[in-house]
């Protein structure tokens, strides 16, 4: 916090007011995420949010104090307020707090939040330089171009300039984007048609595939008699689930244990556990690949909680299913419930039987 004499001016209103000491006022602002300025006068403290506002400079005799939240790359604080820009990044967003002296008696603070486009990623190259990096392909009509044309193509597509990877992290990102572009190019040129034939023209279709633990979808839409639209989307599951494809949809599946104080539970409790833990619904393995993954996840839980055997509830009660994506029980995947498959509970739980 940078402490000065002054007061906020203009139409901006505080979002919080209370009586306290000056030290407690600016300390509380420091600990409050959305507080940019703490203003203090005659025992009253006011908090102002990040945004654009103006400050009137005052002398110490007036008794009006301000604490301004600043971000410095080094562990130091300037002796006075000067024209400057604080810049930092959190969770893929770049924050800038621009401080400008507009007259001998006033300062303006401008707060900006920036985010990279979906086809690029944020990287930091120095304490005050952040940039969005991406990779774009030349059009199919002109795939082979020189460096000069590459520079022009970047600018024509609203990129600031051409660049190259500055470190291993950026190189890894470029390589992953390159691999995706190659796959997109292959899917545009080599359509997986239901029959061994090639259409006379480009067809509207959806290509769906999984690569690097991410789901990818490329939709080709016949927008008009002379125009096709390409829409690319990607999905990624959280760290505790795996992504799988079921026909035209992606699903994230995993295994969750009941709390240690309620190990033996019934089917309804399993359904409730899934929903309360942020899952869409209970499911079951659709194929051998999913079954192997779920067994591996079950074994991790078994090891973590030191149970000899852990059984797993799956979707289906009296032939009625919650999840429409798996197509029902696959009898080739049913096995001895005390070894690998079936239903959640410890081995001491009674009354559970394998799926029929």
C-alpha contacts under 8 A as a table, 3 or more apart, distances in Angstrom:
res1	aa1	res2	aa2	distance
1	X	26	X	7.39
1	X	30	X	6.79
1	X	67	X	5.73
1	X	68	X	5.32
1	X	69	X	4.56
1	X	70	X	5.85
2	X	67	X	5.42
2	X	68	X	5.03
2	X	69	X	6.35
2	X	70	X	6.63
2	X	77	X	7.27
3	X	65	X	7.25
3	X	66	X	5.70
3	X	67	X	4.46
3	X	68	X	6.43
4	X	65	X	6.02
4	X	66	X	5.34
4	X	67	X	6.46
4	X	80	X	7.83
4	X	81	X	7.91
5	X	57	X	6.49
5	X	58	X	5.34
5	X	59	X	6.04
5	X	60	X	6.01
5	X	63	X	7.43
5	X	64	X	5.80
5	X	65	X	4.64
5	X	66	X	5.91
6	X	55	X	6.48
6	X	56	X	5.40
6	X	57	X	4.62
6	X	58	X	4.64
6	X	59	X	7.43
6	X	64	X	5.74
6	X	65	X	5.74
6	X	66	X	6.03
7	X	39	X	6.78
7	X	55	X	5.61
7	X	56	X	5.38
7	X	57	X	7.01
7	X	58	X	7.45
7	X	64	X	6.44
7	X	65	X	7.08
7	X	66	X	6.78
8	X	12	X	8.00
8	X	39	X	7.68
8	X	53	X	7.25
8	X	54	X	5.83
8	X	55	X	4.53
8	X	56	X	6.22
9	X	12	X	7.41
9	X	53	X	7.43
9	X	54	X	5.56
9	X	55	X	5.77
9	X	56	X	6.45
10	X	53	X	7.27
10	X	54	X	6.71
12	X	53	X	6.65
13	X	48	X	7.11
14	X	17	X	7.04
14	X	46	X	5.85
14	X	47	X	5.31
14	X	48	X	4.69
14	X	49	X	7.30
15	X	46	X	7.53
15	X	47	X	5.88
15	X	48	X	5.91
15	X	49	X	6.91
16	X	46	X	5.68
16	X	47	X	5.17
16	X	48	X	7.45
17	X	44	X	7.00
17	X	45	X	5.61
17	X	46	X	4.53
17	X	47	X	6.57
18	X	44	X	5.74
18	X	45	X	5.39
18	X	46	X	6.79
19	X	43	X	5.51
19	X	44	X	4.43
19	X	45	X	5.83
20	X	24	X	6.45
20	X	25	X	6.42
20	X	43	X	5.69
20	X	44	X	6.25
20	X	45	X	6.48
21	X	24	X	5.25
21	X	25	X	6.07
21	X	43	X	6.03
21	X	44	X	7.91
21	X	45	X	7.90
22	X	25	X	4.95
22	X	26	X	6.56
22	X	40	X	6.30
22	X	43	X	7.20
22	X	45	X	7.46
23	X	26	X	5.78
23	X	27	X	6.13
24	X	27	X	5.02
24	X	28	X	5.93
25	X	28	X	5.45
25	X	29	X	6.46
25	X	38	X	6.42
25	X	39	X	7.84
25	X	40	X	7.15
25	X	45	X	5.71
25	X	46	X	7.90
26	X	29	X	5.00
26	X	30	X	6.20
26	X	38	X	5.40
26	X	39	X	7.94
26	X	66	X	7.89
26	X	67	X	5.64
27	X	30	X	5.10
27	X	31	X	6.52
28	X	31	X	5.12
28	X	32	X	6.23
29	X	32	X	5.02
29	X	33	X	7.87
29	X	35	X	5.44
29	X	36	X	7.24
29	X	37	X	7.02
29	X	38	X	5.92
29	X	47	X	6.76
30	X	33	X	7.49
30	X	35	X	7.15
30	X	69	X	6.70
32	X	35	X	5.50
34	X	49	X	5.53
34	X	50	X	6.29
35	X	38	X	7.43
35	X	47	X	6.06
35	X	48	X	5.71
35	X	49	X	4.76
35	X	50	X	6.29
35	X	69	X	7.74
36	X	47	X	7.48
36	X	48	X	5.86
36	X	49	X	5.26
36	X	50	X	4.97
36	X	68	X	6.00
36	X	69	X	5.24
37	X	47	X	5.87
37	X	48	X	5.13
37	X	49	X	6.96
37	X	50	X	7.86
37	X	66	X	6.75
37	X	67	X	5.57
37	X	68	X	4.67
37	X	69	X	6.28
38	X	45	X	6.76
38	X	46	X	5.72
38	X	47	X	4.88
38	X	48	X	6.56
38	X	66	X	5.53
38	X	67	X	4.93
38	X	68	X	6.62
39	X	45	X	5.74
39	X	46	X	5.08
39	X	47	X	6.52
39	X	48	X	7.95
39	X	64	X	7.50
39	X	65	X	5.88
39	X	66	X	4.52
39	X	67	X	6.55
40	X	43	X	6.75
40	X	44	X	5.69
40	X	45	X	4.66
40	X	46	X	6.46
40	X	64	X	5.98
40	X	65	X	5.11
40	X	66	X	6.20
41	X	44	X	5.48
41	X	45	X	6.86
41	X	63	X	6.61
41	X	64	X	5.02
41	X	65	X	6.57
42	X	63	X	7.90
42	X	64	X	8.00
50	X	111	X	6.22
51	X	109	X	7.43
51	X	110	X	6.04
51	X	111	X	4.82
51	X	112	X	7.64
52	X	108	X	7.30
52	X	109	X	5.42
52	X	110	X	4.33
52	X	111	X	5.77
53	X	108	X	5.95
53	X	109	X	5.41
53	X	110	X	6.78
54	X	106	X	6.81
54	X	107	X	5.60
54	X	108	X	4.44
54	X	109	X	6.12
55	X	106	X	5.48
55	X	107	X	5.01
55	X	108	X	6.31
55	X	109	X	7.88
56	X	105	X	5.77
56	X	106	X	4.57
56	X	107	X	6.56
57	X	105	X	5.09
57	X	106	X	5.71
57	X	107	X	7.52
58	X	62	X	6.85
58	X	64	X	7.51
58	X	105	X	7.79
59	X	62	X	5.98
59	X	63	X	7.77
60	X	63	X	5.60
60	X	64	X	7.39
70	X	86	X	6.69
71	X	86	X	5.53
71	X	87	X	6.99
71	X	88	X	7.30
72	X	75	X	6.86
72	X	76	X	7.12
72	X	77	X	7.54
72	X	86	X	6.92
73	X	127	X	6.27
78	X	81	X	7.17
82	X	99	X	7.26
82	X	100	X	7.38
82	X	101	X	7.29
83	X	98	X	7.85
83	X	99	X	5.29
83	X	100	X	4.82
83	X	101	X	6.18
84	X	98	X	6.16
84	X	99	X	5.22
84	X	100	X	6.90
85	X	96	X	6.57
85	X	97	X	5.59
85	X	98	X	4.40
85	X	99	X	5.99
86	X	95	X	7.95
86	X	96	X	5.55
86	X	97	X	5.02
86	X	98	X	6.45
87	X	94	X	7.07
87	X	95	X	5.58
87	X	96	X	4.51
87	X	97	X	6.55
87	X	128	X	6.01
88	X	94	X	5.82
88	X	95	X	5.38
88	X	96	X	6.80
88	X	128	X	7.43
89	X	92	X	6.62
89	X	93	X	5.51
89	X	94	X	4.44
89	X	95	X	5.97
90	X	93	X	5.48
90	X	94	X	6.74
90	X	95	X	7.95
92	X	115	X	6.86
92	X	116	X	7.80
92	X	121	X	7.89
92	X	122	X	6.12
93	X	113	X	6.75
93	X	114	X	5.86
93	X	115	X	5.10
93	X	116	X	7.72
93	X	122	X	7.87
94	X	113	X	5.70
94	X	114	X	5.07
94	X	115	X	6.40
94	X	130	X	7.54
95	X	111	X	7.41
95	X	112	X	5.88
95	X	113	X	4.73
95	X	114	X	6.53
96	X	110	X	7.95
96	X	111	X	5.70
96	X	112	X	5.08
96	X	113	X	6.45
97	X	109	X	6.68
97	X	110	X	5.68
97	X	111	X	4.54
97	X	112	X	6.49
98	X	108	X	7.98
98	X	109	X	5.61
98	X	110	X	4.99
98	X	111	X	6.30
99	X	107	X	6.97
99	X	108	X	5.88
99	X	109	X	4.77
99	X	110	X	6.63
100	X	107	X	5.65
100	X	108	X	5.24
100	X	109	X	6.59
101	X	104	X	7.36
101	X	106	X	6.21
101	X	107	X	4.48
101	X	108	X	6.35
102	X	105	X	7.92
102	X	106	X	5.80
102	X	107	X	5.58
102	X	108	X	6.56
103	X	106	X	5.28
103	X	107	X	7.14
115	X	122	X	7.90
116	X	119	X	7.98
116	X	120	X	6.02
116	X	121	X	6.07
116	X	122	X	6.22
116	X	132	X	5.67
117	X	120	X	5.54
117	X	121	X	7.54
117	X	132	X	7.90
118	X	121	X	7.59
119	X	134	X	6.25
119	X	135	X	7.87
120	X	132	X	5.71
120	X	133	X	5.14
120	X	134	X	4.32
120	X	135	X	7.53
121	X	132	X	5.19
121	X	133	X	5.35
121	X	134	X	6.55
122	X	130	X	6.91
122	X	131	X	5.75
122	X	132	X	4.59
122	X	133	X	6.48
123	X	130	X	5.76
123	X	131	X	5.57
123	X	132	X	6.32
123	X	133	X	7.19
123	X	170	X	7.67
124	X	127	X	7.50
124	X	129	X	5.98
124	X	130	X	4.43
124	X	131	X	6.46
125	X	128	X	7.90
125	X	129	X	5.57
125	X	130	X	6.15
125	X	131	X	7.73
125	X	166	X	7.83
126	X	129	X	5.08
126	X	130	X	7.35
134	X	174	X	7.16
134	X	177	X	7.54
135	X	174	X	6.82
135	X	177	X	6.40
135	X	178	X	7.01
136	X	154	X	7.97
136	X	181	X	7.94
137	X	143	X	7.75
137	X	181	X	7.31
138	X	142	X	6.37
138	X	143	X	5.24
138	X	144	X	7.70
138	X	145	X	7.78
138	X	153	X	7.67
139	X	142	X	5.53
139	X	143	X	5.93
140	X	143	X	5.39
142	X	145	X	6.94
145	X	149	X	6.04
145	X	150	X	6.79
146	X	149	X	5.42
146	X	150	X	6.28
147	X	150	X	4.89
147	X	151	X	6.30
148	X	151	X	5.23
148	X	152	X	6.45
149	X	152	X	5.05
149	X	153	X	5.98
150	X	153	X	4.98
150	X	154	X	6.25
150	X	162	X	7.59
151	X	154	X	5.35
151	X	155	X	6.53
151	X	161	X	6.76
151	X	162	X	5.65
152	X	155	X	5.22
152	X	156	X	5.98
153	X	156	X	5.01
153	X	157	X	6.24
154	X	157	X	5.26
154	X	158	X	6.65
154	X	159	X	5.21
154	X	160	X	7.33
154	X	161	X	6.31
154	X	162	X	6.30
155	X	158	X	5.09
155	X	159	X	4.98
155	X	160	X	6.02
155	X	161	X	6.23
156	X	159	X	7.33
159	X	162	X	7.71
165	X	168	X	7.53
165	X	170	X	5.10
165	X	171	X	5.18
165	X	174	X	7.46
166	X	170	X	6.35
166	X	171	X	7.46
167	X	170	X	5.49
167	X	171	X	6.24
168	X	171	X	4.93
168	X	172	X	6.12
169	X	172	X	5.25
169	X	173	X	6.43
170	X	173	X	5.07
170	X	174	X	6.20
171	X	174	X	5.09
171	X	175	X	6.15
172	X	175	X	5.15
172	X	176	X	6.26
173	X	176	X	5.18
173	X	177	X	6.25
174	X	177	X	5.15
174	X	178	X	6.04
175	X	178	X	4.97
175	X	179	X	6.20
176	X	179	X	5.14
176	X	180	X	6.39
177	X	180	X	5.12
177	X	181	X	6.25
178	X	181	X	5.12
178	X	182	X	6.22
179	X	182	X	5.15
179	X	183	X	6.33
180	X	183	X	5.08
180	X	184	X	6.15
181	X	184	X	4.97
181	X	185	X	6.06
182	X	185	X	5.06
182	X	186	X	6.23
183	X	186	X	5.07
183	X	187	X	6.19
184	X	187	X	5.12
184	X	188	X	6.14
184	X	218	X	7.62
185	X	188	X	5.16
185	X	189	X	6.24
186	X	189	X	5.24
186	X	190	X	5.63
187	X	190	X	5.08
187	X	191	X	5.68
187	X	192	X	7.84
187	X	207	X	7.29
188	X	191	X	6.37
193	X	196	X	6.84
193	X	197	X	7.21
193	X	198	X	7.52
199	X	202	X	6.94
199	X	203	X	7.44
203	X	220	X	7.36
203	X	221	X	7.83
203	X	222	X	7.21
204	X	219	X	7.55
204	X	220	X	4.95
204	X	221	X	4.74
204	X	222	X	5.45
205	X	219	X	5.87
205	X	220	X	5.19
205	X	221	X	6.78
206	X	217	X	6.81
206	X	218	X	5.68
206	X	219	X	4.39
206	X	220	X	6.25
207	X	217	X	5.57
207	X	218	X	5.06
207	X	219	X	6.37
208	X	215	X	7.43
208	X	216	X	5.75
208	X	217	X	4.52
208	X	218	X	6.57
208	X	248	X	7.03
209	X	215	X	6.00
209	X	216	X	5.38
209	X	217	X	6.62
209	X	245	X	7.62
210	X	213	X	6.50
210	X	214	X	5.57
210	X	215	X	4.54
210	X	216	X	5.97
210	X	244	X	7.62
210	X	245	X	7.52
211	X	214	X	5.43
211	X	215	X	6.60
211	X	216	X	7.52
213	X	236	X	6.88
213	X	237	X	7.96
213	X	242	X	7.45
213	X	243	X	6.47
214	X	234	X	6.72
214	X	235	X	5.62
214	X	236	X	4.81
214	X	237	X	7.45
214	X	243	X	6.97
215	X	234	X	5.41
215	X	235	X	4.92
215	X	236	X	6.36
215	X	243	X	7.16
215	X	245	X	8.00
215	X	250	X	6.77
216	X	232	X	7.38
216	X	233	X	5.87
216	X	234	X	4.45
216	X	235	X	6.56
217	X	232	X	5.72
217	X	233	X	5.28
217	X	234	X	6.30
218	X	230	X	6.84
218	X	231	X	5.71
218	X	232	X	4.58
218	X	233	X	6.66
219	X	229	X	7.92
219	X	230	X	5.69
219	X	231	X	5.05
219	X	232	X	6.43
220	X	228	X	6.67
220	X	229	X	5.76
220	X	230	X	4.78
220	X	231	X	6.62
221	X	228	X	5.49
221	X	229	X	5.02
221	X	230	X	6.47
222	X	225	X	7.36
222	X	227	X	6.30
222	X	228	X	4.61
222	X	229	X	6.50
223	X	226	X	7.75
223	X	227	X	5.35
223	X	228	X	5.23
223	X	229	X	6.17
224	X	227	X	5.03
224	X	228	X	6.98
236	X	243	X	7.24
237	X	240	X	7.88
237	X	241	X	6.04
237	X	242	X	6.32
237	X	243	X	6.05
237	X	252	X	5.84
238	X	241	X	5.80
238	X	242	X	7.85
239	X	242	X	7.86
240	X	254	X	6.74
241	X	252	X	5.68
241	X	253	X	5.25
241	X	254	X	4.73
241	X	255	X	7.94
242	X	252	X	5.33
242	X	253	X	5.51
242	X	254	X	6.54
242	X	293	X	7.86
243	X	250	X	6.66
243	X	251	X	5.66
243	X	252	X	4.57
243	X	253	X	6.62
244	X	250	X	5.66
244	X	251	X	5.39
244	X	252	X	6.45
244	X	253	X	7.64
244	X	290	X	7.48
245	X	248	X	7.09
245	X	249	X	5.86
245	X	250	X	4.56
245	X	251	X	6.28
246	X	249	X	5.35
246	X	250	X	6.07
246	X	251	X	7.11
246	X	286	X	7.96
246	X	325	X	6.55
246	X	326	X	7.08
253	X	283	X	7.91
253	X	294	X	7.92
254	X	294	X	6.32
254	X	297	X	6.92
255	X	294	X	6.58
255	X	297	X	6.20
255	X	298	X	6.28
255	X	312	X	7.92
256	X	274	X	7.71
257	X	263	X	7.82
257	X	301	X	7.28
257	X	344	X	7.32
258	X	262	X	6.24
258	X	263	X	5.42
258	X	264	X	7.94
258	X	265	X	7.77
258	X	270	X	7.91
258	X	273	X	7.37
258	X	344	X	7.74
258	X	345	X	7.79
259	X	262	X	5.36
259	X	263	X	6.15
260	X	263	X	5.54
262	X	265	X	6.80
263	X	344	X	8.00
263	X	345	X	5.52
263	X	346	X	6.23
264	X	344	X	7.34
264	X	345	X	4.55
264	X	346	X	6.12
264	X	349	X	5.52
265	X	269	X	5.96
265	X	270	X	7.03
265	X	344	X	7.15
265	X	345	X	6.22
266	X	269	X	5.36
266	X	270	X	6.44
267	X	270	X	5.02
267	X	271	X	6.38
267	X	313	X	6.69
267	X	317	X	7.62
268	X	271	X	5.11
268	X	272	X	6.25
269	X	272	X	5.02
269	X	273	X	6.03
270	X	273	X	5.02
270	X	274	X	6.38
270	X	282	X	7.64
270	X	313	X	6.64
270	X	344	X	7.47
271	X	274	X	5.33
271	X	275	X	6.47
271	X	281	X	6.88
271	X	282	X	5.77
272	X	275	X	5.16
272	X	276	X	5.98
273	X	276	X	5.21
273	X	277	X	6.04
274	X	277	X	5.28
274	X	278	X	6.69
274	X	279	X	5.22
274	X	280	X	7.25
274	X	281	X	6.00
274	X	282	X	6.08
275	X	278	X	5.47
275	X	279	X	5.18
275	X	280	X	6.15
275	X	281	X	6.06
275	X	282	X	7.99
276	X	279	X	7.30
279	X	282	X	7.73
281	X	322	X	6.88
281	X	323	X	6.62
282	X	314	X	6.56
282	X	315	X	5.44
282	X	322	X	6.86
282	X	323	X	6.75
283	X	314	X	5.66
283	X	315	X	4.59
283	X	322	X	7.38
283	X	323	X	5.72
283	X	326	X	7.51
284	X	314	X	4.92
284	X	315	X	5.34
284	X	326	X	7.00
284	X	329	X	7.75
285	X	288	X	7.45
285	X	290	X	5.19
285	X	291	X	5.11
285	X	294	X	7.63
285	X	326	X	7.23
285	X	333	X	7.89
286	X	290	X	6.38
286	X	291	X	7.45
286	X	326	X	5.11
286	X	327	X	7.31
286	X	328	X	7.90
286	X	329	X	7.74
286	X	330	X	6.80
287	X	290	X	5.48
287	X	291	X	6.25
287	X	330	X	7.50
287	X	333	X	7.33
288	X	291	X	4.94
288	X	292	X	6.06
288	X	333	X	6.90
289	X	292	X	5.31
289	X	293	X	6.35
290	X	293	X	5.10
290	X	294	X	6.17
291	X	294	X	5.16
291	X	295	X	6.10
291	X	333	X	7.36
292	X	295	X	5.15
292	X	296	X	6.24
293	X	296	X	5.18
293	X	297	X	6.30
294	X	297	X	4.99
294	X	298	X	6.01
295	X	298	X	4.96
295	X	299	X	6.16
295	X	340	X	6.57
295	X	341	X	7.49
296	X	299	X	5.13
296	X	300	X	6.42
297	X	300	X	5.14
297	X	301	X	6.53
298	X	301	X	5.19
298	X	302	X	6.14
298	X	310	X	7.00
298	X	312	X	7.81
299	X	302	X	4.86
299	X	303	X	6.09
299	X	310	X	7.77
300	X	303	X	5.20
300	X	304	X	6.09
301	X	304	X	4.96
301	X	305	X	6.14
302	X	305	X	5.52
302	X	306	X	5.71
302	X	307	X	5.17
302	X	308	X	6.79
302	X	309	X	6.49
302	X	310	X	5.87
303	X	306	X	4.92
303	X	307	X	6.66
307	X	310	X	6.59
307	X	346	X	7.50
309	X	338	X	7.19
309	X	339	X	7.40
309	X	346	X	6.79
309	X	347	X	6.21
310	X	344	X	6.77
310	X	345	X	6.39
310	X	346	X	5.54
310	X	347	X	6.74
311	X	337	X	6.82
311	X	338	X	6.85
311	X	340	X	7.34
311	X	341	X	6.54
311	X	342	X	5.85
311	X	343	X	4.56
311	X	344	X	4.50
311	X	345	X	5.49
311	X	346	X	6.53
311	X	347	X	7.33
312	X	341	X	6.54
312	X	342	X	4.97
312	X	343	X	3.25
312	X	344	X	3.57
312	X	345	X	6.79
313	X	342	X	5.76
313	X	343	X	3.29
313	X	344	X	4.48
313	X	345	X	7.96
314	X	342	X	6.47
314	X	343	X	6.17
315	X	321	X	5.87
315	X	322	X	6.55
315	X	323	X	7.08
316	X	319	X	5.70
316	X	320	X	5.30
316	X	321	X	4.51
316	X	322	X	7.03
316	X	328	X	7.92
317	X	320	X	5.22
317	X	321	X	6.64
321	X	324	X	7.11
321	X	328	X	7.22
323	X	326	X	6.70
324	X	327	X	6.40
330	X	333	X	5.66
330	X	334	X	7.12
331	X	334	X	5.24
334	X	341	X	6.75
334	X	342	X	7.58
334	X	354	X	7.68
334	X	355	X	7.04
335	X	339	X	7.70
335	X	340	X	6.87
335	X	341	X	5.91
335	X	342	X	7.72
335	X	354	X	7.76
336	X	339	X	5.56
336	X	340	X	6.61
336	X	341	X	6.56
336	X	342	X	7.93
336	X	354	X	7.22
337	X	340	X	6.00
337	X	341	X	4.90
337	X	342	X	5.06
337	X	343	X	7.21
337	X	353	X	7.29
337	X	354	X	5.66
338	X	341	X	7.23
338	X	347	X	7.54
342	X	354	X	5.98
342	X	355	X	6.99
343	X	352	X	7.29
343	X	354	X	7.68
345	X	348	X	7.88
345	X	349	X	6.04
346	X	349	X	5.58
347	X	350	X	7.95
349	X	352	X	7.49
